[in-house]
Amino acid sequence: MRWDLADQVPFNSYDYFERTLIKPNGFREYDVRWLLGKEVNPNGFVVLGKSYGTFARRVLGQRRVVVGHDFRSYSQDVSNAFIIGLLSSGVDVVDIGLALSPMLYFAQHHLNCPAGSMITASHNENGWTGIKLADGLSSTLGFEGIRQFKEIVDQGEFESGPGSYQACEGLFDHYLTDALSGGPLQRRLKVVLAAGNGTAGRFVPKVLESFGCEVVPLDCTADWNFPRYNPNPEDLAFLHNISEATRANRAELGIGIDGDGDRIGVVDDRGNEVFSDKLGLLIARWICPQHPGRSVVIDVKSTGLFYDDPILRESRTEVVTWKTGHSYIKAKVAETNAIAGFEKSGHWFFNQPLGRGYDDAVLSSVHLLRMLVAAGAPLSALVDSLPKTWQTPTLGPYCADEVKYKVIAGVTRQYEEDRARGTLIGGRRIKDIITVNGIRFVLEDASWGLVRASSNKPSLVLVAESRTSRDQMYDIVEHIQSRLAQTGQVGKYDQEMPPR
């Protein structure tokens, strides 16, 4: 069934609101996202609610769904439309209202409700909306689940029946108690906490204050216009502001939380930005000796230092590399019974007994702060204990959804040919190629470059790391950029590399 007929009539017409708009490009690898009005309309969210209610009943065998939403000018209305669809499909709805994504995941456990939906577009600009859809406790839909969900949407044959509505009060208090169940900090830490005017500012300051931190709030007033920058822990503007505030307040670290509270970004006591993959390695060094033989999962964007770290080797820790994406890493952590999973983007996943396997920036902050107190050293000293590497920020050049996977396939073939020919990149030959998610080519000195298709927007993702020098890092990233430019399919980058 076609749900895109509303874009054939004027946006401000009655016909637009009579019809249903759901653009197919919004169904991505592990969530669904659209521009509200241009790609999806309120009737579209009613249909999406009917579809997920049908999915819950047919696929999950569930007749109860927990629902939450983020803070945007329209999120409450979008959530209400979605709930109308759920109710008409014959499922009971438990509405937790304004929440972080990890609060929704916690609510599933707290209420024993495997079906759940979080209305959020994460850190995307105002104007975007979307849904993170659960297919179990600590589990969200990946590629196959999204395909099944879209099939139900497309067929338009929904379950029906009476459903009930219940507003869930007081969930945050239970969430806070659970997050701090290990007790308060043993030493008071001064922490700059930045929310980028996103939803996290409503909740996280209270958690860290209750934990025993002296919190210096930065942009913690919710404002759906995101007036200074998007709440994205990989955004250099976001990190630079945290850095300035950390130095100005002489804090022991600065923590940035993304728009829906499932990702973390950090600067150390000197105000230096520390990429989340290296922080993940520090956390792994702390927890893995306590859980010898348990694996850790990392995404393809993460630092190569995991593979030859002596502490992880001594702890018999297998390092499993997997696809970028919160649904993929969650699933791999569960499948391998890993003690934790880490993504460069700041999604961290702690498995039992440290967590329930889902990504939660609050719990990540708690574990990071506990590690810092246990180490008895400033964060900068812990970072300095790691071997020196030079990493790029995550770069995102525009590339249309319709062509981005073809671009990656073509670039992959070129780098495979480079490996066969012995082409030098940054003065080194390609030693290995990893194609679990895009292409990551590894050079003879363990330096590497990665390019992959973004799973949640029309963009590519480019990252590089050098073990040798800053110049080599630039050589690698510029080689990839040149290859991409030759395709004629790549547009403006979301952020630029600093000057050489």
Buried (B, 14 or more C-beta within 10 A) or exposed (E): EEBBEBBEBEEEEEEBBEBBBBBEBBBBBBBBBBBBBEBBBBBBBBBBBBBBBBBBBEBBEBBBBBBBBBBBEBBBBBBBBBBBBBBBBBBBBBBBBBBBBBBBBBBBBBBEBBBBBBBBBBBBEBBBBBBBBBBBBBBBBBBEBBEBBBEBBBEEEBBEEEBEEEEBEEBBEBBBEBBBEEEEBEEEBBBBBBBBBBBBBBBBBEBBBEBBBEBBBBBBEBBBEBEBBBBBBBBBEBBBBBBBBBBEBEBBBBBBBBBBBBBBBBBBBBBBBBBBBBBBBBBBBBBBBEBEEBBBBBBBBBBBBBBEBEBBEEBEBEBBBBBBBBBBBBBBBBEBEBBBBBBBBBBBBBBEEBBBBBBBBBBBBBBBBBBBBEBEEBBBEBBEEBEEBBBBBBBBBBBEBEBBEEBBEBBBEBBBEBBEEEBBBBBBBBBEBBBBBBBBBBBEBBBBBBBBBBBBBBBBBBBBBBBBBEEBBBBBBBBBBEBBEEBEBBEEBBBEBEEE
